[in-house]
Amino acid sequence: MQQNKHLELGVINTLLIDRETPHGLFLISEDEKDVLLPKAYVTEDMEVGSLIDVFLYTDSEDRLIATTLTPKAKLDEFGFFEVVDVAKFGAFVNWGLPKDLLVPNKLQKSPFKIGQKRFLKVVYDERTHRLVGSEKTQDFFIHKPKGLKPHQEVKIIIIAKTPLGFKCIVEDKYEGLIYKNEVFQKIDIGDETKAYIKTVRKDGNLDISLQPSGNKKKSSDADQVLQLLKDNGGLMPYNYKSDADLISDVFSMSKKSFKKSLTKLQDDGIIEVKDTGIYLKVN
């Protein structure tokens, strides 16, 4: 762990425990600026002179404050948030901290209602010097991806369902699309998962796959079939003739991938495929 040089709003800071007070612990950065960690977050193993990881945000009086809690999204990250209150100047959403996150009216696409879930980005408000949520996420996407290449593993958040498939945010920076005919598992809006770059288009758009491609895909699919077979006692009632929808539901892959996996596992001498099902060979 390395101590932060400065206090940084909206991110995880590594700070030195400097002193104890009735209200909590004061933490300092290398430049000796301090921030309070309220007593509610102090534990017995926190000692003066040791380093601790905390998230920094502003309290109801706009003072910088530390917490050991981690919000649903930090500065410049996306997330789904539930609306918990509405006021004339904006709405408040639950982001996992005692103080709810404000979404000003000017950063809303449409009026918020309590109980709704909205897709937002946590941003820094230059005017108020506080963290706020913005629904106008299109303004924050980078449209010319750099350093991304086909087959690369990435982090995504599913944000919308369209006639073509599912829109997603890639690495909190780019917008991608998963085509509906390439989805072989249940996914919902708000899901966060790993995925793979399928194509980087000339216009900057990204085609995304939930399964690895090429040799990695074959290995991954075969490993998945083998693991399910082991989990089910070495016998499953499926084979090359099984229904495609059934294969998708059980194995989360296309029938084509399933058949390739069976062939690979048979060629490797690991399984035997009969009319009655798949059998794990006993060595």
C-alpha positions in Angstrom: 0.0 0.0 0.0 1.3 3.5 -0.9 0.0 6.6 0.8 -1.9 9.1 -1.5 0.1 12.3 -2.2 -3.2 14.3 -2.1 -6.8 13.8 -1.0 -8.8 12.7 -4.0 -12.6 13.1 -4.1 -14.6 10.2 -5.5 -12.0 7.5 -5.5 -10.4 5.1 -3.1 -7.5 6.8 -1.2 -4.8 5.1 0.8 -4.2 7.4 3.8 -2.3 7.3 7.1 -4.1 7.2 10.4 -2.8 10.3 12.1 -4.8 10.8 15.3 -7.8 9.6 17.2 -10.6 11.9 18.4 -14.0 11.4 20.0 -15.6 11.8 16.6 -13.4 9.3 14.8 -10.0 9.0 13.2 -8.3 11.8 11.2 -6.5 10.5 8.2 -3.7 12.3 6.2 -2.2 12.2 2.8 1.5 12.8 2.1 0.9 16.6 1.8 -0.6 16.4 5.4 -4.1 17.4 4.4 -6.5 15.6 6.7 -10.0 14.1 6.5 -12.2 12.6 9.2 -13.2 8.9 9.2 -16.4 9.0 11.4 -16.5 6.8 14.5 -19.2 4.6 12.8 -16.5 3.2 10.5 -13.7 2.8 13.0 -12.7 -0.8 14.0 -10.5 -2.2 16.7 -7.7 -3.1 14.2 -7.3 0.5 13.0 -4.1 1.9 14.7 -2.5 5.3 14.6 0.5 5.2 12.1 -1.0 2.5 9.9 -2.4 2.9 6.3 -6.0 2.4 5.4 -8.1 2.4 2.2 -11.1 4.7 2.2 -13.5 6.4 -0.2 -13.8 10.2 -0.1 -17.0 12.1 -0.8 -18.7 15.2 0.7 -21.2 15.1 3.5 -24.5 17.0 3.9 -22.6 20.2 4.7 -20.2 19.7 1.7 -17.3 18.8 3.9 -14.9 16.2 2.7 -15.5 12.9 4.6 -14.0 9.4 4.5 -15.8 6.0 4.6 -14.8 2.4 4.5 -17.9 1.7 2.4 -17.6 1.5 -1.4 -20.3 3.1 -3.5 -22.0 1.4 -6.4 -20.0 3.6 -8.7 -17.0 5.9 -8.1 -16.0 9.0 -10.0 -16.3 8.6 -13.8 -17.9 5.1 -13.4 -21.4 4.0 -14.6 -24.0 2.2 -12.7 -27.8 1.6 -12.1 -29.2 3.5 -9.2 -32.7 3.5 -7.5 -34.4 6.8 -7.2 -35.2 7.4 -3.5 -36.3 11.1 -3.4 -37.3 13.9 -5.7 -37.0 17.6 -5.1 -37.5 20.8 -7.2 -33.8 21.1 -8.1 -33.2 17.4 -8.8 -33.5 13.8 -7.6 -31.6 11.6 -5.2 -30.5 8.1 -5.9 -29.1 5.4 -3.6 -25.5 4.7 -4.4 -24.6 2.7 -1.2 -23.5 5.6 1.0 -25.3 7.4 3.9 -25.7 10.5 1.8 -27.7 9.9 -1.4 -26.3 11.0 -4.7 -27.9 14.1 -6.3 -28.9 14.1 -9.9 -29.6 17.8 -10.9 -32.5 18.5 -13.2 -30.2 19.7 -15.9 -28.5 16.3 -16.0 -31.7 14.3 -16.3 -33.1 13.1 -19.6 -36.7 13.0 -18.2 -38.2 13.6 -14.8 -37.3 11.0 -12.2 -39.8 9.1 -10.1 -39.3 7.4 -6.7 -38.7 3.7 -7.2 -37.3 3.9 -10.7 -33.9 2.7 -11.6 -31.7 4.9 -13.8 -28.5 4.4 -15.6 -26.0 7.2 -14.6 -22.4 8.2 -14.5 -20.9 9.7 -11.4 -19.2 13.0 -12.4 -17.6 16.0 -10.7 -19.7 19.2 -10.7 -17.2 22.1 -11.2 -19.7 24.7 -9.9 -20.5 23.0 -6.5 -17.3 20.9 -6.2 -19.3 17.8 -5.3 -20.1 14.5 -6.9 -23.4 14.2 -8.8 -25.1 11.7 -11.1 -25.6 12.4 -14.8 -28.1 10.6 -17.1 -26.7 12.3 -20.2 -24.1 9.5 -20.5 -23.7 9.8 -24.3 -21.6 12.9 -23.7 -19.0 10.8 -21.8 -18.5 8.0 -24.3 -15.2 7.8 -26.2 -16.0 7.2 -29.8 -12.5 6.3 -31.0 -11.4 3.3 -28.9 -7.6 3.0 -28.3 -5.8 -0.1 -27.3 -8.7 -2.4 -27.9 -8.4 -5.4 -30.2 -10.4 -8.5 -31.2 -10.6 -11.3 -28.6 -9.6 -9.0 -25.7 -11.4 -9.6 -22.4 -13.2 -6.5 -21.1 -15.6 -5.4 -18.4 -19.2 -4.5 -19.5 -22.5 -3.3 -18.1 -25.7 -4.1 -19.9 -27.6 -0.8 -20.3 -30.5 -1.4 -22.8 -32.3 -3.9 -25.0 -32.7 -3.0 -28.6 -34.2 -4.7 -31.7 -30.6 -5.8 -32.6 -29.6 -7.0 -29.2 -28.2 -5.5 -26.0 -26.3 -2.2 -25.7 -23.5 -2.2 -23.1 -20.9 0.1 -21.7 -17.3 -1.3 -22.2 -14.6 -0.5 -19.6 -16.6 2.5 -18.4 -15.6 4.4 -21.6 -17.1 2.9 -24.8 -20.4 1.8 -26.1 -20.8 -1.7 -27.4 -23.5 -4.0 -28.9 -24.1 -7.7 -28.2 -26.3 -9.2 -31.1 -29.3 -11.0 -29.9 -28.6 -14.1 -32.0 -25.3 -14.5 -30.1 -26.8 -14.5 -26.6 -27.0 -18.0 -25.2 -27.6 -17.1 -21.5 -30.0 -15.0 -19.4 -28.9 -11.4 -19.1 -30.7 -8.4 -17.6 -30.3 -4.6 -17.8 -27.8 -3.6 -15.1 -25.8 -6.9 -15.3 -22.0 -6.4 -14.9 -19.9 -9.1 -16.4 -16.8 -9.9 -18.4 -17.1 -10.1 -22.2 -14.9 -10.1 -25.3 -14.2 -7.7 -28.1 -15.5 -9.3 -31.3 -15.0 -6.4 -33.8 -13.7 -2.8 -33.6 -15.5 -1.1 -36.4 -14.1 1.7 -38.5 -16.7 4.1 -37.1 -15.5 3.3 -33.6 -18.4 1.1 -32.5 -17.7 -2.2 -30.8 -19.3 -5.5 -31.4 -19.1 -7.5 -28.2 -19.4 -11.3 -27.5 -20.2 -12.9 -24.1 -18.1 -15.9 -25.2 -14.4 -16.0 -26.1 -13.7 -16.7 -29.8 -11.3 -18.9 -31.7 -9.3 -21.6 -29.9 -10.0 -20.0 -26.5 -13.7 -20.3 -27.1 -13.4 -24.0 -28.0 -11.4 -24.6 -24.8 -13.8 -22.6 -22.7 -17.0 -24.3 -24.1 -15.5 -27.7 -23.7 -14.4 -27.0 -20.1 -17.9 -25.8 -19.4 -19.5 -28.9 -20.7 -17.0 -31.1 -18.8 -17.6 -29.2 -15.5 -21.4 -29.5 -15.8 -20.9 -33.2 -16.6 -18.8 -33.7 -13.4 -21.3 -31.7 -11.4 -24.1 -34.0 -12.5 -22.4 -37.3 -11.6 -20.7 -38.0 -14.9 -23.9 -38.4 -16.9 -26.2 -35.9 -18.7 -29.1 -36.9 -21.1 -27.9 -34.8 -24.1 -26.1 -35.5 -27.3 -25.5 -34.3 -30.9 -29.3 -34.5 -31.6 -30.5 -32.5 -28.6 -32.7 -29.5 -29.2 -30.8 -26.2 -29.8 -33.0 -24.2 -27.3 -32.5 -26.9 -24.7 -28.7 -26.8 -25.2 -28.8 -23.0 -24.9 -30.8 -23.2 -21.6 -28.6 -25.9 -20.0 -25.1 -25.1 -21.3 -25.4 -21.4 -22.2 -24.0 -21.9 -25.7 -25.1 -22.4 -29.2 -25.7 -26.0 -30.5 -22.8 -25.5 -32.9 -20.4 -24.8 -30.0 -21.9 -27.6 -28.0 -21.3 -30.1 -30.8 -17.7 -28.9 -31.2 -17.2 -29.3 -27.5 -18.5 -32.9 -27.5 -16.2 -33.7 -30.4 -13.2 -32.2 -28.7 -13.9 -34.0 -25.4 -14.4 -37.3 -27.3 -11.2 -36.9 -29.3 -9.4 -36.2 -26.0 -10.8 -39.5 -24.6 -12.6 -37.7 -21.7 -16.2 -38.5 -22.6 -18.3 -40.9 -24.5 -21.5 -39.8 -26.4 -24.3 -42.3 -26.8 -28.0 -42.1 -27.8 -28.9 -42.0 -24.1 -26.5 -39.1 -23.3 -23.0 -37.9 -22.4 -20.9 -40.2 -20.2 -17.7 -39.2 -18.4 -15.1 -41.9 -18.9 -13.6 -43.3 -15.7 -9.8 -43.7 -15.9 
